[in-house]
């Protein structure tokens, strides 16, 4: 099996409830990539208009990892700075 160019590191829900912030590692360019991914009540919507410009390799990673993303496998817990005191 060929290794994917993009490896998902983690996700978190953005202030706009309909989007996840997805952080990936680009194994070719050796850089972190961050993209907003539309995710409604039924999970990530791969064919949403906002993803039209994503590289095909990233879309393939999203298709392959969709179930894990939807199940919260990559979710990271975040806190508001005001609540840390």
Protein Blocks (a to p, Z undefined) as FASTA:
>chain_A
ZZdfbdcfbdcddfblkbccdddddfklopacdddddddfnopafkbmklmmpcfklmmm
mmmmmmmmmnommpccdddfklmZZ
